[in-house]
Amino acid sequence: MNPLALAASWLAAAGAGATPTVTLSTVGLDGYPSARTVLLSRFDGERFHFHTDARSRKAAELAALPRATVTLHQPEHTRQLVVTGDVAAVTAPEAAGAYAARTRYLQVLAWLNDHDLAALPTAERRTRWAAFEREHADGLEPPETWVGYALTPLRMLFWEGDTEGPSNRVAAVRDADGSWSTERWPG
């Protein structure tokens, strides 16, 4: 079994053009697990890409310990994929390409979503949003704080439910030579 190919087929099952969300788990600066939902920007056949603001909590956590887990839940297919590995920053062109592929709403959010704006009342946040939209109607480049990361899997866990029998769980671990070892686990 090639776990990277299986991951690609599960992501493809989400539908063409769909941008799946994943739960990104890092080790918090306080040593406790830290989880949040992010968009999976892409899977290139080897690495899982996601993007964020360089000032975010997750960016600080990844700078301190560049390891993470992403969990993809596909309830419509009764599936879950858990991928754990090492994280590295992507190149500036890769990050810019991901920004360009985002919806206008998410592009604007990348510019405005900071602590100062979050502290304002809703009406003021909306006023500032509308003003920014008017000032930048011709398009946006990524802000300087836009960063991307790619997770290279070391462990992958595939779980698939079965309404007529036990669920199926396969664990894949990358060996030192880059090959994969797999083992079936109880569901």
Secondary structure by P-SEA (a helix, b strand, c coil): ccaaaaaaaaaaaaccccccccccccccccccbbbbbbbcccccccbbbbbbbcccaaaaaaaacccbbbbbbcccccbbbbbbbbbbbccaaaaaaaaaaccaaaaaaaaccccccccccaaaaaaaaaaaaaaccccccccccbbbbbbbccbbbbbbbbcccbbbbbbbbbccccbbbbbbccc
